[in-house]
Amino acid sequence: MKKTTKIIALLLSVLMATALIAPAFAADTQNDPYASLKEGIGYLAIGDSFTRGYGAGDNWQNQIYLNDTYGNFECRNVDGSYPNRIAEAFGLNAPDDLRDTSAKLWPLAHDAVSTAYVLDLLGIDDGFRDDEFTYQDGSMIRRYETDLKYFGDPLSYTLDGQAAYGETGEIMSVREMIANASLITIGLGQTDVIYKAQIFGLNTLDMSDISAIPGGIAHIMDLLQQYFAYWKDAYPLLLDYIKEVNPDATVVLVGTMNPIKNATATDDVSIKIGGLINGIMDSMNAYTQMCALERGYIYVDISDVETPSAATEMSIGHILSISDPIEYALIAHPTPKGYAQIADKIIAAVEKNLDTGANVNKVVAFFTKIFDWFRQFFATLIEFMGKIK
């Protein structure tokens, strides 16, 4: 009888311990379904001009360049950008002033930011540097110096890329941001591959010389392959770092798109040469999706969002004839409607992920009730065994 009582008591102890632990995993999200996204610093948006919101709203130009010079702290938001829309949808506090650390939206994004740029801010000794572009351009140098002052870490590389490291950021180091974020979206690759091919290839193409077009296109395709191979090696370094320092974060990898996929050669030549780069875009998206699957991250496809070129059916010849640099750059970005489409895709993907977690919590809650029933049953049984002892 004593042996039986001990066995029952042991079972009761195990069940009671399980019943106490299980509710900790069954978080009550009925009051705020997005509560888990607000833990730590909340939402960190890493990316280039697509993430920053180039052309996203009426006031985008004033807002986007506030990041470029240190001292302009009112630069957290760009109205209409997808991080701003996501913050609004999830109820994440997003004051404009970067010094307000109660915020739950932190954009580490500028136009023309590459993967190597972010790796340099992290101080990862990777051998990848964008010297031919990022650190040879005055505006990019200014942006990087500003980011060092805002978010630099003692490990961050300075502009010379040598052993001398940057100073600790005034607001928060990029390492702290990554380690303490609950939601991270990463939109990198467009600058690394497409924009660089545009700068060093497309922009040098003379559409007035028909005989030179085939050679020019071949040069662009070669550049795309080179830049893709470079980005393909650098991109996982960032993802692996995030996985190591913040394995519990919800991470969304945002794909890329071909903004001129329907563009013809000229207004008179109807050959859709814009579609020639669809292959490299498909490769980039397939690789991004594979990276997401390998790490348990979420992948969001944005290849079908609206762009100015798609909306107006512009030709490559017409695009290259645009003299205004802002108007020209807008062609390579989503329209305001396109940014809304990106936000909607990410919001839906994150909500689906949260619902999956909620369903797991429901299962845990169900078994918690069962454990509680058994606990009461064995307590009664032990009490009864004690009486008949």
Helices and strands as residue ranges (DSSP letters): H 2-25, G 35-38, E 42-47, H 49-52, H 60-64, G 65-67, H 82-90, E 105-109, H 115-122, G 134-136, H 138-151, H 174-179, E 181-187, I 190-195, H 196-200, G 202-204, G 210-212, H 213-245, E 250-254, G 273-277, H 278-295, E 298-300, H 308-312, H 316-321, H 325-330, H 336-387
